[in-house]
Amino acid sequence: MNAGVPGRRAWMVDGGIAVGVAAALLVTGLSEQRSAAGTEVLGSVLLAVGGLALAARRRAPVPVLAVTGLCAVGHQAAGFDVPAVAYLFAVYAAMRAGHRLLTGVMSVAVLALLPLAALASGLHDTGEAFARARGALEIAWLIAAGAAGEALRQAERRADEAERTREETARRRADEERLRIARELHDSLTHQISVVKVQAEAAVHVARRRGEEVPPALLAIQEAGREASRELRATLEALRDDDTTPPCGLDDVSDLVERARTFGLDATLTIDGQRRDVPAAVDRTVYRIVQESLTNVARHAGAATAAVRIDCRADSLVIRVDDDGRATPAAAPVPGLGLLGMGERVTALGGSLRAAPREGGGFTVQAELPVEQLS
């Protein structure tokens, strides 16, 4: 609606100019003595049409240029010695729209026809000197109108280029800031995670050298550190818009389930239906849902088993993660940032998410992601 307001305002301005020019031409033409008889109605109509045609000068500059030029020649031939003011407005509009060559050709034609029309109607019988002076004046006005239109067109073009330059500069600065944040985040977290990973690997190495059994929790910490490092590298590459390292997706879910077993969780994976290509956003979201669900199971649920089931349907993917933890309908856990983020991802793709305790105990996360309309 807002976009239409300037358009209506422009039409009102153009309409007002058109009516004013038509009225001025009619008053000037009817107030002068004409050399030809019986052409008053025709000349008046041509004066009015030439002026009123200016109402469409923004949307149809070339047709308006032709109409006003023909009307100017016509009312001269009808005995109305009135300046071609409407044609000057049309020249300005056509030059502003960028029709330079066509405007020049049509103007030459109009300048050539105007003296012939004046001679045919008996106008300008005061001598050759007056005719030359009038022709020079008409040429000067045409050049001025064309120059004004071209100058405004160039100014508008430079303004558009300046606006595009500002937008490009803003995007470039945003990209640079994004990359800076990515580097700082990567450097900070990588250092901390590297310390954890090195300590875990050292503890595993020492235990194996001593012939001792390595605790499963220590192996899980070691693997989690490695996975966190890989995730950070992938995140940094994504922020750099680097496609050489594709993000994790549906094909990597089995690795998540395998790693969950290192935490002592009896995790299983079942994929039903025919696997097919899905949009990249859906592919990544499937991985994140399973990752977050299994992480919550390992941290908070106190569960012994977790079942991951992915149902590949014709128009959607359904992901379900069940555990046998201590959650009950009477003691539902408070959703954390992980579940909230999961819901935002699913909603952004037009899907639905349900995360709630089961009747028999345990917790269920179920998400349905549409894929047909995103393909």
Backbone hydrogen bonds, N-H to C=O, Kabsch-Sander energy under -0.5 kcal/mol:
donor,donor_aa,acceptor,acceptor_aa,energy
4,G,1,M,-0.7
5,V,1,M,-0.8
5,V,2,N,-0.6
7,G,3,A,-0.7
8,R,4,G,-2.3
9,R,5,V,-2.3
10,A,6,P,-2.4
11,W,7,G,-2.2
12,M,8,R,-2.2
13,V,9,R,-2.4
14,D,10,A,-3.0
15,G,11,W,-2.7
16,G,12,M,-2.4
17,I,13,V,-2.5
18,A,14,D,-2.7
19,V,15,G,-2.6
20,G,16,G,-2.4
21,V,17,I,-2.8
22,A,18,A,-2.6
23,A,19,V,-2.5
24,A,20,G,-2.4
25,L,21,V,-2.7
26,L,22,A,-2.4
27,V,23,A,-2.6
28,T,24,A,-2.5
29,G,25,L,-2.9
30,L,26,L,-2.8
31,S,27,V,-1.4
32,E,28,T,-0.6
32,E,29,G,-0.8
43,G,39,T,-2.6
44,S,40,E,-2.4
45,V,41,V,-2.4
46,L,42,L,-2.3
47,L,43,G,-2.4
48,A,44,S,-2.4
49,V,45,V,-2.8
50,G,46,L,-2.4
51,G,47,L,-1.8
52,L,48,A,-2.9
53,A,49,V,-2.1
54,L,51,G,-1.3
55,A,52,L,-1.9
56,A,53,A,-1.8
57,R,54,L,-1.6
60,A,56,A,-2.5
64,V,60,A,-2.0
65,L,61,P,-2.1
66,A,62,V,-2.2
67,V,63,P,-2.6
68,T,64,V,-2.7
69,G,65,L,-1.8
70,L,66,A,-2.4
71,C,67,V,-2.5
72,A,68,T,-2.1
73,V,69,G,-2.2
74,G,70,L,-2.7
75,H,71,C,-3.0
76,Q,72,A,-1.4
77,A,73,V,-2.2
78,A,74,G,-1.6
79,G,76,Q,-1.4
80,F,75,H,-2.9
81,D,79,G,-0.9
82,V,80,F,-2.0
85,V,83,P,-2.2
88,L,84,A,-1.5
89,F,85,V,-1.9
90,A,86,A,-2.0
91,V,87,Y,-2.5
92,Y,88,L,-2.2
93,A,89,F,-2.2
94,A,90,A,-2.6
95,M,91,V,-2.4
96,R,92,Y,-2.1
97,A,93,A,-1.7
98,G,95,M,-1.1
99,H,94,A,-2.3
100,R,98,G,-1.5
103,T,99,H,-1.7
104,G,100,R,-2.4
105,V,101,L,-2.4
106,M,102,L,-2.5
107,S,103,T,-2.2
108,V,104,G,-2.1
109,A,105,V,-2.0
110,V,106,M,-2.4
111,L,107,S,-2.8
112,A,108,V,-1.8
113,L,109,A,-1.9
114,L,110,V,-2.4
116,L,112,A,-0.7
117,A,113,L,-2.7
118,A,114,L,-2.5
119,L,115,P,-2.5
120,A,116,L,-2.2
121,S,117,A,-1.5
122,G,118,A,-0.6
122,G,119,L,-0.8
123,L,118,A,-2.4
127,G,124,H,-0.5
131,A,127,G,-1.4
132,R,128,E,-2.2
133,A,129,A,-2.3
134,R,130,F,-2.6
135,G,131,A,-2.3
136,A,132,R,-2.4
137,L,133,A,-2.0
138,E,134,R,-2.3
139,I,135,G,-2.2
140,A,136,A,-2.3
141,W,137,L,-2.4
142,L,138,E,-2.3
143,I,139,I,-2.6
144,A,140,A,-2.4
145,A,141,W,-2.6
146,G,142,L,-2.6
147,A,143,I,-2.8
148,A,144,A,-2.4
149,G,145,A,-2.2
150,E,146,G,-2.4
151,A,147,A,-2.6
152,L,148,A,-2.2
153,R,149,G,-2.1
154,Q,150,E,-2.4
155,A,151,A,-2.1
156,E,152,L,-2.6
157,R,153,R,-2.3
158,R,154,Q,-2.5
159,A,155,A,-2.1
160,D,156,E,-2.4
161,E,157,R,-2.5
162,A,158,R,-2.3
163,E,159,A,-2.1
164,R,160,D,-2.6
165,T,161,E,-2.4
166,R,162,A,-2.2
167,E,163,E,-2.3
168,E,164,R,-2.7
169,T,165,T,-2.5
170,A,166,R,-2.4
171,R,167,E,-2.5
172,R,168,E,-2.5
173,R,169,T,-2.4
174,A,170,A,-2.2
175,D,171,R,-2.5
176,E,172,R,-2.5
177,E,173,R,-2.5
178,R,174,A,-2.5
179,L,175,D,-2.4
180,R,176,E,-2.2
181,I,177,E,-2.6
182,A,178,R,-2.3
183,R,179,L,-2.4
184,E,180,R,-2.5
185,L,181,I,-2.9
186,H,182,A,-2.7
187,D,183,R,-2.9
188,S,184,E,-2.5
189,L,185,L,-2.5
190,T,186,H,-2.5
191,H,187,D,-1.6
192,Q,188,S,-1.7
193,I,189,L,-3.0
194,S,190,T,-2.6
195,V,191,H,-1.8
196,V,192,Q,-1.7
197,K,193,I,-3.0
198,V,194,S,-2.9
199,Q,195,V,-2.3
200,A,196,V,-2.4
201,E,197,K,-2.7
202,A,198,V,-2.5
203,A,199,Q,-2.2
204,V,200,A,-2.4
205,H,201,E,-2.5
206,V,202,A,-2.6
207,A,203,A,-2.3
208,R,204,V,-2.2
209,R,205,H,-2.2
210,R,206,V,-1.9
211,G,208,R,-0.9
212,E,207,A,-2.5
218,L,215,P,-0.6
219,L,215,P,-1.8
220,A,216,P,-2.4
221,I,217,A,-2.2
222,Q,218,L,-2.2
223,E,219,L,-2.5
224,A,220,A,-2.7
225,G,221,I,-2.2
226,R,222,Q,-1.9
227,E,223,E,-2.6
228,A,224,A,-2.6
229,S,225,G,-2.0
230,R,226,R,-2.1
231,E,227,E,-2.5
232,L,228,A,-2.3
233,R,229,S,-2.2
234,A,230,R,-2.4
235,T,231,E,-2.6
236,L,232,L,-2.5
237,E,233,R,-2.3
238,A,234,A,-2.2
239,L,235,T,-2.3
240,R,236,L,-1.4
241,D,238,A,-1.4
242,D,237,E,-2.9
243,D,241,D,-0.6
245,T,242,D,-0.5
252,D,249,G,-1.6
253,V,250,L,-1.4
256,L,252,D,-1.3
257,V,253,V,-2.2
258,E,254,S,-2.2
259,R,255,D,-2.4
260,A,256,L,-2.1
261,R,257,V,-1.1
262,T,258,E,-0.6
262,T,259,R,-1.1
263,F,260,A,-1.2
264,G,261,R,-1.8
265,L,260,A,-1.3
266,D,304,A,-2.6
267,A,265,L,-1.6
268,T,306,A,-2.0
270,T,308,V,-2.4
272,D,270,T,-0.5
272,D,310,I,-2.8
274,Q,312,C,-0.6
275,R,273,G,-0.6
283,D,279,P,-2.5
284,R,280,A,-2.5
285,T,281,A,-2.0
286,V,282,V,-2.4
287,Y,283,D,-1.4
288,R,284,R,-2.3
289,I,285,T,-2.6
290,V,286,V,-2.1
291,Q,287,Y,-2.7
292,E,288,R,-2.8
293,S,289,I,-2.4
294,L,290,V,-2.6
295,T,291,Q,-2.0
296,N,292,E,-2.3
297,V,293,S,-2.2
298,A,294,L,-2.4
299,R,295,T,-2.1
300,H,296,N,-2.8
301,A,296,N,-1.1
301,A,297,V,-0.7
302,G,297,V,-0.8
303,A,297,V,-0.7
306,A,266,D,-2.1
307,A,322,D,-2.8
308,V,268,T,-2.8
308,V,306,A,-0.5
309,R,307,A,-0.5
309,R,320,R,-3.0
310,I,270,T,-2.9
311,D,309,R,-0.5
311,D,318,V,-2.9
312,C,272,D,-2.9
312,C,310,I,-0.7
313,R,311,D,-1.0
313,R,316,S,-2.3
317,L,369,L,-2.4
318,V,311,D,-2.2
319,I,317,L,-0.5
319,I,367,A,-2.9
320,R,309,R,-2.7
321,V,365,V,-2.6
322,D,307,A,-2.3
323,D,363,F,-1.9
324,D,305,T,-1.3
326,R,301,A,-2.2
328,T,331,A,-0.7
331,A,328,T,-1.1
332,A,329,P,-0.6
340,L,336,G,-2.1
341,G,337,L,-2.8
342,M,338,G,-2.2
343,G,339,L,-2.5
344,E,340,L,-2.1
345,R,341,G,-2.1
346,V,342,M,-2.3
347,T,343,G,-2.6
348,A,344,E,-2.1
349,L,345,R,-1.0
349,L,346,V,-0.6
350,G,347,T,-1.8
351,G,346,V,-2.6
352,S,368,E,-1.8
354,R,366,Q,-3.0
356,A,364,T,-2.0
358,R,362,G,-2.4
361,G,358,R,-1.2
362,G,327,A,-2.5
363,F,323,D,-0.5
364,T,356,A,-2.3
365,V,321,V,-2.3
366,Q,354,R,-3.2
367,A,319,I,-2.8
368,E,352,S,-2.5
369,L,317,L,-2.9
371,V,315,D,-2.1
372,E,315,D,-1.0
375,S,371,V,-0.8
375,S,372,E,-0.9
